[in-house]
Amino acid sequence: MLFSSLQFILAFLPAFLLLYYLVPHKWKKQVLLLGSILFYCAGSIYSFGIYSASIIINFGFNKMLVRNKEIDPQLPQNVLDNLLSKRKRRRALLMVLIVLWNVCLLGLFKYWSFFAHTVNTVAGIDYLPILDLKLPLGISFYTFQVLSYQIDCYRETVEKPASLLDFAVYMTMFPQLISGPIVRYTTIAERLESPRVNLNGLESGMKNFVLGLGLKVLLANQIGTLWNSIQISGAESISTPIAWLGAVAYSMQLYFDFWGYSVMAIGLGQMIGYKMPQNFKNPYIATSVSDFWRRWHITLGSWFREYVYFPLGGSRCSKGKMIRNLFLVWILTGLWHGAGWNFLIWGITLFTLIAMEKLFLGKVFQRLPILGHLYVMILMPVTWVVFAIQELPVLLQYLGRMAGYGSCNVAAANQQLLRYLGQYWWLLVLGVFFMTPVPINFFKEKNRKWYMMFVMFAIFWFSVYEIYVGKNNPFLYFGF
């Protein structure tokens, strides 16, 4: 079920909120769990079966991980040290098993076919079977979410481990279940016991939900038709200006699509009394690629910093080790997004750009921020093309067109470019405007003004109309 579907907007959400607000406080968690199960099953019962098994197994692992047997401090020191050492080894082994279980489950469904196909191609025979496994919805997101909880418990930064009900609610909460943001348990633990449900939260949440809906339906979907049209034309028949126009269009589509989802998730969280973390912070005003990725998909970047980059030593080590740490983070980031050579190339590309910034380019951009802005605006569309096109021959041909290589029918290409600009210029201008902080700052400042209700009303029903006439698409990040 999509947030931007009539089934969700006009049926599921009103019915859920009505029941959620009517039941006594002590039953709200149960209603949230039931609603989340129904939401997930509407998308895929197959996925929910796998997800449920993973939740139960992870909870069992966690009970063993956090189990503490009291040790008598009066025991002889050598006996006490031996018991503490055994407990430490047991917990470390359990943590390894937990990581292996979750990573292998993710790897089986998301990466096995890619791995087997690559091995078979290199070997020249069908050495490994290609398993036709359907990717469970949101598996990349909930794998990282459960790992964050397990690692926090291992580090003993979780004050009170979750009960089965709390753990199930945390893992299945429908506002962020499919595409994030990746929420840490410590962020919402207090709200699980006492969600702040009130009319102010409902009003603010509805406004954020409508804002996100507009970003998705009225911007992302509409701009996405330009990218789709250019793709259909084929990389071999487009000119360099059209190739760049397509790259810009996809950059905008991906941003408004995922940002829209995140704002809708924040709004839904507010409606039910939970605070979801911010996931985007005007990435296209960044002055470097590093700065861009501190602003884009913030919860994913935070996850990799907290659980991979910092434990490896982060930047507080030699330059060689820092480069190694960055390389591992961006290889994993690329693989997390998808099983394909283009995602590996994308991760390596971003690693190279960020490593150069860490070594010397960052100082240049600090002195000349306008140069950094231009650098980001030129390079990010190129990286998104690598992200978008999975077939390597097509990707190379498209990048070649962007670089000016290849020939095409100039007159036809110019006519096609003018047609695209005539049809989409206003959407592109609107997209550039919404990439700046001005619209969101205006929304935050004027949120309580009386006329904002009319603005929200117009955005909502215009979006509903666009969905009704069939101009709606799944969120792009559902594929990851």
C-alpha positions in Angstrom: 0.0 0.0 0.0 1.4 3.4 -1.0 1.0 6.6 1.1 0.1 8.3 -2.2 -2.7 5.9 -3.0 -6.5 6.5 -2.7 -6.7 3.2 -0.8 -4.4 4.6 1.9 -5.5 8.3 1.9 -9.3 7.8 1.8 -9.8 4.4 3.5 -6.9 3.0 5.6 -5.6 6.2 7.2 -9.0 7.7 8.3 -10.2 4.3 9.7 -6.9 3.7 11.5 -6.8 7.2 13.1 -10.4 7.0 14.2 -9.8 3.8 16.0 -6.4 4.9 17.3 -7.8 8.1 18.9 -10.9 6.4 20.3 -9.2 3.5 22.1 -7.9 4.1 25.7 -4.3 5.0 26.0 -3.2 1.6 27.2 -4.4 0.0 23.9 -2.8 2.4 21.4 0.3 0.3 21.0 -1.8 -2.8 20.1 -3.9 -0.7 17.6 -0.7 0.6 16.0 0.7 -2.9 15.7 -2.5 -4.2 14.2 -2.6 -1.2 11.7 1.0 -1.7 10.7 0.4 -5.5 10.1 -2.6 -4.7 7.9 -0.6 -2.0 6.1 2.3 -4.4 5.4 0.0 -7.3 4.4 -1.8 -5.1 1.9 1.6 -4.7 0.2 2.7 -8.3 0.4 1.6 -11.1 2.7 4.7 -13.0 1.4 6.9 -10.2 2.7 5.1 -10.1 6.0 5.7 -13.8 6.6 9.5 -13.3 6.2 9.4 -10.1 8.2 7.5 -11.8 11.1 9.9 -14.7 11.3 12.8 -12.2 11.4 11.2 -10.2 14.2 10.6 -13.3 16.3 14.2 -14.7 15.8 15.7 -11.3 16.4 13.8 -10.9 19.6 14.9 -14.3 20.8 18.5 -13.4 20.0 18.1 -10.1 21.9 16.7 -11.8 25.0 19.9 -13.9 25.2 22.0 -10.9 24.5 20.6 -8.7 27.3 20.2 -11.5 29.8 22.3 -10.7 32.8 23.1 -13.2 35.5 24.0 -11.5 38.8 27.6 -12.2 39.8 28.5 -12.3 43.4 31.1 -9.5 44.0 32.4 -11.3 47.0 33.8 -14.1 44.8 37.6 -14.3 44.6 39.0 -11.9 42.0 40.3 -14.6 39.7 36.9 -16.3 39.7 35.1 -13.0 39.1 37.4 -12.1 36.2 36.8 -15.5 34.7 33.0 -15.2 34.9 33.1 -11.6 33.4 35.4 -12.8 30.6 33.0 -15.7 29.8 30.0 -13.3 29.8 31.9 -10.9 27.4 32.8 -13.7 25.0 29.2 -15.1 25.1 27.8 -11.7 24.2 30.4 -11.1 21.5 29.5 -14.5 19.9 25.8 -13.7 20.1 26.4 -10.3 18.4 28.3 -12.0 15.6 25.4 -14.5 15.1 22.9 -11.7 15.1 24.8 -9.7 12.5 25.3 -12.9 10.4 21.6 -13.8 10.6 20.4 -10.4 9.4 23.1 -9.8 6.8 22.7 -13.3 5.4 18.9 -12.9 5.2 19.3 -9.6 3.4 22.0 -11.1 1.2 19.9 -14.1 0.2 17.0 -12.1 -1.0 18.8 -9.1 -2.4 22.3 -10.2 -3.6 22.3 -13.9 -4.2 21.1 -13.8 -7.8 23.6 -11.0 -8.7 26.4 -12.9 -7.0 25.5 -16.3 -8.6 25.1 -14.7 -12.0 28.5 -13.0 -11.7 30.2 -16.3 -10.6 28.6 -18.3 -13.4 29.6 -15.7 -16.0 33.2 -15.8 -14.8 33.3 -19.6 -14.5 31.6 -20.1 -17.9 29.2 -22.7 -16.5 26.1 -22.6 -14.3 28.1 -23.3 -11.1 25.6 -21.6 -8.7 21.8 -21.8 -9.0 19.9 -18.5 -9.8 17.2 -18.3 -7.2 14.1 -16.5 -8.3 13.4 -14.9 -4.9 11.1 -11.9 -4.7 12.6 -9.1 -2.7 10.6 -8.5 0.5 9.3 -4.9 0.9 11.6 -2.6 2.8 14.1 -5.4 3.8 17.1 -3.0 3.5 15.5 -0.5 5.8 14.3 -2.9 8.5 17.5 -4.9 8.5 19.5 -1.7 9.4 16.8 -0.7 11.9 17.0 -4.1 13.8 20.8 -4.1 13.6 20.9 -0.6 15.2 18.8 -1.9 18.1 20.8 -5.0 18.6 24.1 -3.2 18.5 22.8 -0.5 20.9 21.8 -3.3 23.3 25.2 -4.9 22.9 26.8 -1.6 23.7 24.4 -1.3 26.7 23.2 2.1 25.5 19.5 1.0 25.7 18.3 1.6 29.2 15.5 -0.9 29.2 15.4 -3.6 26.5 12.1 -3.8 24.6 9.3 -6.2 25.4 8.0 -8.3 22.5 5.1 -5.9 22.0 7.4 -2.8 22.0 9.9 -4.5 19.8 7.2 -5.5 17.3 5.7 -2.0 17.3 9.2 -0.5 16.8 10.0 -2.8 13.9 6.6 -2.6 12.1 5.5 1.0 12.6 3.9 1.7 9.3 5.0 5.4 8.8 8.6 4.4 8.3 8.3 0.6 7.6 8.9 0.5 3.9 11.4 3.3 3.1 12.5 4.8 6.4 13.6 7.0 7.9 15.8 4.6 9.8 14.7 5.1 13.4 16.8 4.1 16.4 15.0 2.5 19.3 16.4 5.0 21.8 14.7 7.8 19.8 11.2 6.5 20.3 11.5 4.3 23.4 9.9 7.0 25.6 7.1 7.5 23.2 6.3 3.8 23.1 5.3 4.1 26.7 3.6 7.4 26.4 2.8 8.6 22.8 2.0 12.3 22.7 -1.4 12.1 21.0 -3.2 15.5 20.8 -5.1 17.7 18.3 -2.1 19.9 17.7 0.0 16.9 16.7 -2.8 15.7 14.4 -3.1 19.1 12.7 0.7 19.5 12.3 0.9 15.9 11.1 -1.8 16.3 8.5 -0.1 19.5 7.1 3.2 17.7 6.8 1.5 14.7 5.2 -0.2 16.9 2.6 3.1 18.7 2.0 4.9 15.4 1.4 2.0 14.2 -0.8 2.3 17.3 -3.0 6.1 16.9 -3.3 5.6 13.3 -4.5 2.5 13.6 -6.7 2.7 17.1 -8.0 6.5 17.4 -8.4 8.3 14.0 -8.4 5.7 12.2 -10.6 5.3 15.1 -13.1 9.1 15.7 -13.5 9.6 12.0 -13.7 7.7 11.8 -17.0 10.5 13.9 -18.6 13.1 11.4 -17.5 11.0 8.5 -18.7 10.5 10.1 -22.1 14.2 10.6 -22.5 14.9 7.0 -21.5 12.4 5.8 -24.0 14.1 7.8 -26.8 17.3 5.8 -26.1 20.7 7.0 -25.3 21.9 6.4 -28.9 19.4 9.0 -30.3 19.6 11.9 -27.9 21.9 14.9 -27.9 24.2 16.2 -25.2 21.8 18.9 -24.0 18.9 16.3 -23.8 21.2 13.9 -21.9 21.9 16.6 -19.3 18.2 17.6 -19.2 17.4 14.0 -18.4 20.0 13.8 -15.7 18.6 17.0 -14.1 15.1 15.7 -14.3 16.0 12.4 -12.6 17.9 14.2 -9.9 14.8 16.3 -9.2 12.4 13.3 -9.4 14.5 11.2 -7.0 14.8 14.1 -4.5 11.2 15.1 -4.4 10.0 11.4 -4.4 12.1 10.4 -1.4 11.9 13.8 0.4 8.1 13.7 -0.1 8.0 10.2 1.4 10.1 11.3 4.4 7.9 14.3 5.1 4.8 12.1 4.9 6.3 9.7 7.3 7.1 12.6 9.7 3.5 13.8 9.4 2.1 10.3 10.1 4.4 10.0 13.1 3.1 13.3 14.5 -0.5 12.1 14.0 0.1 9.1 16.2 2.3 10.8 18.8 5.8 9.8 17.6 8.6 12.0 16.4 10.3 10.7 13.3 13.8 12.0 12.5 14.5 14.5 9.7 15.8 12.8 6.6 16.7 15.7 4.3 18.1 19.2 4.8 18.2 21.1 1.5 21.0 18.9 0.0 21.2 20.9 -3.3 22.5 24.0 -1.5 25.5 22.0 -0.4 29.0 23.3 -1.1 30.6 19.8 -1.5 29.7 16.2 -2.1 30.5 15.5 1.6 28.1 18.3 2.6 25.5 16.9 0.2 25.6 13.5 1.8 25.3 15.0 5.3 22.0 16.5 4.1 20.7 13.6 1.9 19.1 10.6 3.6 20.4 11.8 6.9 19.4 8.7 8.9 21.3 6.3 6.5 24.4 8.4 6.7 24.1 8.6 10.4 23.7 4.7 10.6 26.9 4.2 8.6 28.8 6.7 10.7 27.7 5.3 14.0 28.0 1.6 13.2 30.7 1.3 10.5 32.8 4.5 10.1 33.4 5.5 13.7 34.1 1.9 15.0 36.8 1.6 12.2 38.4 4.8 13.5 36.6 7.4 11.4 38.8 10.3 10.5 40.8 10.2 13.8 43.5 8.0 12.4 46.1 8.1 9.7 45.1 9.3 6.2 45.6 5.8 4.8 43.2 4.3 7.4 40.7 7.1 6.9 40.7 6.4 3.1 40.1 2.7 3.9 37.2 3.6 6.2 35.6 5.8 3.6 36.1 3.1 0.9 34.3 0.5 3.0 31.5 2.8 3.9 30.8 3.8 0.3 31.1 0.3 -1.0 28.6 -0.8 1.6 26.4 2.2 0.8 26.4 1.3 -2.9 25.6 -2.3 -2.2 22.8 -1.4 0.3 21.0 0.5 -2.5 21.0 -2.4 -4.9 22.6 -5.5 -6.3 24.2 -4.3 -9.6 27.5 -3.2 -11.0 26.1 0.3 -11.4 25.5 0.6 -7.6 29.1 -0.5 -7.0 30.4 2.1 -9.5 28.1 4.7 -7.9 29.6 4.0 -4.5 33.2 4.0 -5.7 32.5 7.3 -7.5 31.2 9.0 -4.4 34.1 7.5 -2.4 36.6 9.0 -4.8 34.9 12.5 -4.7 34.6 12.5 -0.9 38.2 11.2 -0.4 39.5 14.0 -2.7 37.5 16.5 -0.6 38.9 15.1 2.6 42.5 15.3 1.3 42.6 18.7 -0.5 39.4 19.8 -2.3 37.5 20.6 0.9 39.8 23.4 1.8 39.3 25.0 -1.7 35.5 24.9 -1.3 35.7 26.4 2.2 37.5 29.4 0.7 35.4 29.5 -2.5 31.9 28.2 -1.6 30.4 29.4 -4.9 32.8 27.0 -6.6 31.6 24.2 -4.3 28.0 24.9 -5.3 28.8 24.7 -9.0 30.8 21.5 -8.3 27.8 19.9 -6.6 25.3 21.0 -9.2 27.4 19.6 -12.0 28.6 16.3 -10.5 25.5 15.1 -8.6 23.3 14.7 -11.7 26.2 12.6 -13.2 26.3 10.3 -10.1 22.5 10.0 -10.2 22.6 8.8 -13.8 25.0 6.0 -12.6 22.6 5.3 -9.9 19.6 5.1 -12.2 20.8 3.1 -15.2 21.6 -0.5 -14.3 22.6 -1.8 -17.8 26.3 -1.0 -18.1 26.3 -0.6 -22.0 23.4 1.8 -21.8 25.0 3.7 -18.8 28.3 4.1 -20.7 26.4 5.3 -23.8 24.4 7.8 -21.8 27.5 9.1 -19.9 29.2 9.4 -23.3 26.3 11.5 -24.6 26.6 13.8 -21.5 30.3 14.2 -22.3 29.6 15.1 -25.9 30.6 11.8 -27.5 28.6 10.2 -30.3 26.5 11.7 -33.1 22.8 12.1 -33.7 20.4 13.9 -36.0 21.1 17.4 -34.9 17.9 18.9 -36.4 15.7 16.3 -34.8 17.5 16.5 -31.5 17.1 20.3 -31.4 13.4 20.0 -32.2 13.1 17.4 -29.4 14.9 19.6 -26.9 12.6 22.6 -27.7 9.6 20.3 -27.3 10.8 19.1 -23.9 11.6 22.6 -22.7 8.3 24.0 -23.9 6.4 21.2 -22.1 8.4 21.0 -18.9 10.1 24.4 -18.3 7.7 25.5 -15.6 8.1 22.2 -13.7 11.9 22.5 -13.9 11.7 26.1 -12.6 9.4 25.0 -9.8 11.8 22.1 -9.1 14.8 24.4 -8.8 12.7 26.7 -6.5 11.8 23.8 -4.2 15.4 22.7 -4.0 16.1 25.9 -2.1 15.3 26.5 1.6 12.7 29.2 0.7 9.5 27.0 0.4 10.1 24.9 3.4 11.1 27.9 5.5 7.9 29.7 4.4 5.9 26.6 5.3 7.4 26.5 8.8 7.0 30.2 9.3 3.4 30.5 8.0 2.2 27.0 9.2 -0.2 28.4 11.7 -1.7 31.1 9.5 -5.4 30.8 8.6 -4.8 30.8 4.9 -2.5 27.8 5.1 -5.6 25.6 5.5 -6.7 26.7 2.1 -3.3 26.0 0.6 -3.2 22.6 2.2 -6.7 21.9 1.0 -5.8 22.8 -2.6 -2.6 20.7 -2.5 -4.5 17.7 -1.1 -7.3 17.6 -3.5 -5.2 18.4 -6.6 -3.0 15.5 -5.5 -6.0 13.2 -5.1 -7.2 14.2 -8.5 -3.8 13.4 -10.1 -3.8 10.0 -8.3 -7.4 9.4 -9.5 -6.6 10.0 -13.1 -3.7 7.6 -12.9 -0.7 9.9 -12.7 0.8 8.1 -9.6 3.9 6.0 -9.4 5.4 3.9 -6.6 8.1 5.6 -4.5 11.4 5.0 -6.1 13.1 3.9 -2.8 10.6 1.0 -2.5 13.0 -0.8 -4.8 15.8 -0.6 -2.3 
